[in-house]
């Protein structure tokens, strides 16, 4: 449920490198402030949009910087761009768990809830608080060398361990719940969430998992091994990937394609369910199946559905 607050504030994040996005972002800021809703912008993005603090003289536009916890005190984040922009927004607001509402101006836009032509109705839904927020499982990722923690972060889509050099294979041992599973010579390993199952995991041949399912996914990349199949494990499981100490090639860890760290031989990467989910705003109660069909342009011609089939079988419709 959305709780009423005396001061309504929305953080607007936009991929301002594109003229089309800048135009939509300025229109959204104007529409929100016209309804008396405060808008917060990152200072550099405000400059790209030609909007400084309080450009309308009504005290409804403020600026901040990424280091100042930009989502604090905001009821939601309106993200204008593609899935990359939403992943960036998740990174900027993970500490506050502020719900993210994406308007897709990218390509597939699987994480976005609205398209460009829906901007007017999206603004109205924000004004009316006619939306819900659903929690999406995240990953907690830790890189260790011996007992030393080299790097820790989170991921909404995936954490991928990849070889650093194209000409060299990465030698790893994978582990599930403290027990060794297999050794692979491979291009890498993807550990994904159900949300990320339609991203890198999908391209790597992993399964599509409905977001309501709580699970962790592990998918090898071009593994030279007898047992190298995509795996789905419990959300309570701990996945681990160890880069063999005697391997000739080094690796690199990427989280959501945004944060990376080099992996020396002997590095251990542990992946488990994150303590803090990412919250995505939903404007419609459309089934995930419909989202798959729409985003991937899947062919469904000829489908009549169970209700239509029953009417046909009862003689209430033409065969």
C-alpha positions as CSV (number, residue, x, y, z in Angstrom):
1,X,0.0,0.0,0.0
2,X,1.1,3.6,-0.7
3,X,1.1,5.7,2.5
4,X,0.0,9.3,2.3
5,X,2.6,11.9,3.0
6,X,2.2,15.6,3.5
7,X,5.1,16.2,1.0
8,X,5.0,14.3,-2.2
9,X,8.3,13.9,-4.0
10,X,9.4,11.9,-7.1
11,X,13.0,11.3,-8.1
12,X,13.3,11.6,-11.9
13,X,16.2,9.8,-13.6
14,X,16.8,10.0,-17.3
15,X,19.2,8.9,-19.9
16,X,19.9,12.5,-20.9
17,X,22.4,11.6,-23.7
18,X,19.5,11.2,-26.1
19,X,17.4,14.2,-27.3
20,X,14.2,12.1,-27.3
21,X,14.7,11.2,-23.6
22,X,15.4,14.8,-22.6
23,X,12.2,15.9,-24.3
24,X,10.1,13.3,-22.4
25,X,11.9,14.0,-19.1
26,X,11.2,17.8,-19.3
27,X,7.5,17.1,-20.0
28,X,7.3,14.7,-17.0
29,X,8.9,17.2,-14.7
30,X,6.5,19.9,-15.9
31,X,3.5,17.6,-15.5
32,X,4.4,16.5,-12.0
33,X,5.1,20.0,-10.7
34,X,1.8,21.2,-12.2
35,X,0.1,18.7,-10.0
36,X,2.0,20.0,-6.9
37,X,4.4,17.1,-6.7
38,X,8.0,17.9,-5.9
39,X,10.6,16.6,-8.4
40,X,14.2,15.8,-7.5
41,X,16.9,15.6,-10.2
42,X,20.5,14.7,-10.2
43,X,22.4,18.0,-10.7
44,X,24.2,16.9,-13.9
45,X,20.9,15.6,-15.4
46,X,19.1,18.8,-14.4
47,X,21.8,20.8,-16.3
48,X,21.4,18.5,-19.4
49,X,17.6,19.2,-19.2
50,X,18.1,22.9,-18.8
51,X,16.5,22.8,-15.4
52,X,18.1,24.3,-12.3
53,X,16.7,24.3,-8.8
54,X,13.2,25.9,-8.7
55,X,13.0,26.8,-12.5
56,X,9.3,27.5,-12.2
57,X,9.6,29.7,-9.1
58,X,7.3,27.4,-7.1
59,X,9.9,25.5,-5.0
60,X,8.9,22.2,-6.6
61,X,12.2,21.3,-8.3
62,X,15.4,20.4,-6.3
63,X,18.7,18.9,-7.3
64,X,21.0,16.4,-5.6
65,X,24.0,14.3,-6.4
66,X,24.3,10.5,-6.6
67,X,26.4,10.4,-3.4
68,X,23.7,12.0,-1.3
69,X,21.2,9.0,-1.3
70,X,19.0,10.5,-4.0
71,X,16.0,8.3,-3.3
72,X,15.6,9.3,0.3
73,X,12.2,10.8,1.0
74,X,10.8,10.0,-2.5
75,X,7.7,8.0,-3.0
76,X,9.0,6.5,-6.2
77,X,11.6,7.0,-8.9
78,X,10.4,7.7,-12.5
79,X,13.1,6.3,-14.8
80,X,13.1,7.5,-18.4
81,X,15.2,5.3,-20.7
82,X,15.8,1.6,-21.2
83,X,16.6,-1.3,-19.0
84,X,20.1,0.0,-18.5
85,X,18.7,3.2,-17.0
86,X,16.5,1.1,-14.6
87,X,19.5,-0.9,-13.5
88,X,21.3,2.4,-12.8
89,X,18.3,3.6,-10.8
90,X,18.3,0.4,-8.8
91,X,22.0,1.0,-8.0
92,X,21.4,4.6,-6.9
93,X,18.4,3.8,-4.7
94,X,19.2,0.4,-3.4
95,X,19.9,1.7,0.1
96,X,16.4,3.3,0.3
97,X,14.4,0.6,-1.6
98,X,12.5,3.4,-3.4
99,X,10.1,1.8,-5.9
100,X,11.1,2.2,-9.6
101,X,8.7,3.1,-12.4
102,X,10.3,2.7,-15.8
103,X,9.2,4.5,-19.0
104,X,10.8,2.6,-21.9
105,X,12.6,4.6,-24.5
106,X,15.1,1.9,-25.1
107,X,14.9,-1.4,-27.0
108,X,13.1,-4.3,-25.3
109,X,12.6,-2.6,-22.0
110,X,11.7,-5.7,-20.0
111,X,11.9,-4.0,-16.7
112,X,9.9,-0.9,-17.8
113,X,6.2,-0.7,-17.0
114,X,5.2,1.9,-19.6
115,X,6.1,2.9,-23.1
116,X,6.6,6.4,-24.5
117,X,3.0,6.7,-25.7
118,X,1.8,6.0,-22.1
119,X,3.5,9.0,-20.5
120,X,0.3,11.0,-19.9
121,X,-1.5,8.1,-18.3
122,X,1.7,7.2,-16.3
123,X,1.8,10.7,-14.8
124,X,-1.9,10.5,-13.9
125,X,-1.3,7.2,-12.2
126,X,1.5,8.8,-10.1
127,X,-0.8,11.7,-9.2
128,X,-3.6,9.4,-8.3
129,X,-1.3,6.9,-6.5
130,X,-2.9,4.3,-8.8
131,X,0.0,1.9,-8.7
132,X,1.4,-1.0,-6.6
133,X,5.0,-2.1,-6.0
134,X,6.3,-5.6,-6.1
135,X,9.5,-6.9,-4.5
136,X,12.1,-8.5,-6.8
137,X,14.7,-10.9,-5.4
138,X,18.3,-9.6,-5.6
139,X,21.7,-11.2,-5.3
140,X,24.3,-10.5,-2.7
141,X,27.7,-11.0,-4.3
142,X,31.1,-11.3,-2.5
143,X,34.6,-11.8,-3.9
144,X,37.2,-13.2,-1.6
145,X,40.9,-14.1,-1.9
146,X,41.6,-16.4,1.0
147,X,40.0,-14.7,4.0
148,X,40.2,-11.2,2.5
149,X,37.1,-9.7,1.0
150,X,38.0,-8.0,-2.2
151,X,34.6,-6.7,-3.3
152,X,31.0,-6.9,-2.4
153,X,27.8,-5.6,-4.1
154,X,24.3,-6.6,-5.1
155,X,22.7,-7.4,-8.4
156,X,19.1,-7.2,-9.7
157,X,19.6,-9.2,-12.9
158,X,22.8,-11.2,-12.7
159,X,26.4,-11.6,-11.5
160,X,28.6,-13.0,-14.3
161,X,32.0,-14.4,-14.0
162,X,33.8,-14.1,-17.3
163,X,37.2,-14.8,-18.8
164,X,39.3,-11.6,-19.1
165,X,41.2,-12.7,-22.3
166,X,39.4,-13.9,-25.3
167,X,42.1,-16.4,-26.2
168,X,42.2,-18.1,-22.8
169,X,39.6,-20.3,-21.2
170,X,38.6,-19.8,-17.5
171,X,39.1,-22.8,-15.3
172,X,36.6,-22.9,-12.4
173,X,35.1,-25.2,-9.8
174,X,31.4,-24.5,-9.0
175,X,29.8,-25.2,-5.6
176,X,26.3,-25.3,-4.3
177,X,25.5,-25.1,-0.6
178,X,29.1,-25.8,0.4
179,X,29.5,-28.9,-1.7
180,X,31.6,-29.1,-5.0
181,X,29.4,-29.8,-8.1
182,X,31.7,-29.8,-11.1
183,X,34.8,-28.3,-12.7
184,X,34.5,-26.4,-15.9
185,X,36.8,-25.0,-18.5
186,X,34.5,-22.3,-19.8
187,X,34.0,-18.7,-21.0
188,X,32.3,-17.9,-17.7
189,X,29.3,-18.6,-15.4
190,X,26.1,-16.5,-15.0
191,X,24.3,-16.4,-11.7
192,X,20.9,-14.8,-12.2
193,X,17.6,-13.9,-10.5
194,X,14.2,-14.6,-12.0
195,X,14.1,-11.0,-12.9
196,X,17.3,-11.4,-14.8
197,X,16.2,-14.7,-16.5
198,X,15.2,-12.7,-19.6
199,X,18.5,-10.8,-19.7
200,X,22.0,-12.3,-20.0
201,X,20.7,-15.6,-18.6
202,X,18.3,-15.8,-21.6
203,X,21.1,-15.1,-24.1
204,X,23.2,-17.8,-22.5
205,X,20.5,-20.5,-22.9
206,X,19.2,-20.4,-19.4
207,X,15.5,-20.9,-18.5
208,X,12.9,-18.1,-18.3
209,X,11.6,-18.0,-14.7
210,X,8.4,-16.2,-13.8
211,X,9.2,-13.4,-11.3
212,X,6.9,-14.8,-8.7
213,X,9.2,-17.8,-8.4
214,X,11.8,-17.5,-5.7
215,X,15.0,-19.2,-7.0
216,X,18.6,-18.6,-8.0
217,X,19.9,-19.6,-11.4
218,X,23.3,-20.8,-12.5
219,X,24.2,-21.0,-16.2
220,X,27.7,-22.0,-17.6
221,X,29.0,-20.2,-20.7
222,X,30.4,-22.4,-23.4
223,X,31.6,-25.0,-20.8
224,X,33.7,-27.9,-22.0
225,X,32.3,-30.5,-19.6
226,X,29.9,-33.4,-19.6
227,X,27.7,-31.8,-16.9
228,X,27.2,-28.2,-18.0
229,X,23.5,-27.6,-17.9
230,X,21.5,-24.5,-16.6
231,X,20.5,-25.1,-13.0
232,X,17.7,-23.7,-10.8
233,X,18.3,-23.9,-7.0
234,X,16.5,-22.8,-3.9
235,X,16.5,-19.1,-2.9
236,X,18.2,-20.2,0.4
237,X,21.1,-21.8,-1.5
238,X,24.6,-20.3,-1.7
239,X,26.3,-20.5,-5.1
240,X,30.1,-20.3,-5.3
241,X,32.6,-20.1,-8.2
242,X,36.3,-20.6,-7.5
243,X,38.8,-19.6,-10.1
244,X,41.4,-22.3,-10.0
245,X,44.7,-21.1,-8.6
246,X,46.8,-22.8,-11.3
247,X,44.7,-21.4,-14.2
248,X,46.5,-19.5,-16.9
249,X,43.7,-17.0,-17.4
250,X,42.3,-14.4,-15.1
251,X,38.7,-13.4,-14.9
252,X,36.4,-10.5,-14.3
253,X,33.1,-10.2,-12.4
254,X,30.3,-8.1,-13.7
255,X,27.2,-7.3,-11.8
256,X,24.2,-6.1,-13.9
257,X,26.7,-5.1,-16.5
258,X,27.5,-2.0,-14.4
259,X,30.0,-2.9,-11.6
260,X,33.0,-5.0,-12.2
261,X,36.1,-6.3,-10.5
262,X,39.1,-8.3,-11.7
263,X,39.4,-11.9,-10.5
264,X,42.9,-13.2,-9.9
265,X,43.6,-16.9,-9.9
266,X,42.4,-18.4,-6.6
267,X,39.5,-15.9,-6.2
268,X,36.2,-17.2,-4.8
269,X,32.9,-15.6,-5.7
270,X,29.9,-16.3,-3.5
271,X,26.4,-15.5,-4.5
272,X,23.3,-15.7,-2.3
273,X,19.9,-14.1,-2.0
274,X,20.2,-10.4,-1.1
275,X,18.7,-9.1,2.1
276,X,17.2,-6.0,0.4
277,X,14.9,-6.5,-2.7
278,X,14.4,-4.0,-5.5
279,X,10.8,-2.7,-5.7
280,X,9.3,-2.3,-9.2
281,X,6.2,-0.3,-9.7
282,X,3.3,-1.9,-11.5
283,X,0.5,0.0,-13.2
284,X,-1.4,-3.0,-14.6
285,X,-2.1,-6.5,-13.4
286,X,-1.1,-8.0,-16.7
287,X,0.3,-11.6,-16.5
288,X,4.0,-12.2,-17.1
289,X,3.0,-14.3,-20.1
290,X,1.6,-11.3,-21.8
291,X,4.8,-9.4,-21.1
292,X,6.9,-12.1,-22.7
293,X,4.7,-12.2,-25.8
294,X,4.7,-8.4,-26.1
295,X,8.4,-7.8,-25.5
296,X,9.7,-10.7,-27.6
297,X,7.1,-10.4,-30.3
298,X,6.1,-14.1,-29.8
299,X,3.7,-15.6,-32.4
300,X,0.4,-16.5,-30.8
301,X,-1.9,-16.4,-33.9
302,X,-4.6,-19.1,-33.8
303,X,-4.9,-19.2,-30.0
304,X,-8.5,-19.2,-28.9
305,X,-8.1,-19.9,-25.2
306,X,-9.9,-22.3,-22.8
307,X,-13.1,-20.2,-22.5
308,X,-13.5,-19.9,-26.3
309,X,-12.8,-23.6,-26.7
310,X,-15.5,-24.5,-24.2
311,X,-18.0,-22.3,-26.0
312,X,-17.1,-24.0,-29.3
313,X,-17.4,-27.5,-27.7
314,X,-20.8,-26.6,-26.3
315,X,-22.1,-25.5,-29.7
316,X,-22.3,-21.9,-28.7
317,X,-19.7,-20.8,-31.3
318,X,-18.7,-21.8,-34.8
319,X,-16.0,-24.5,-35.0
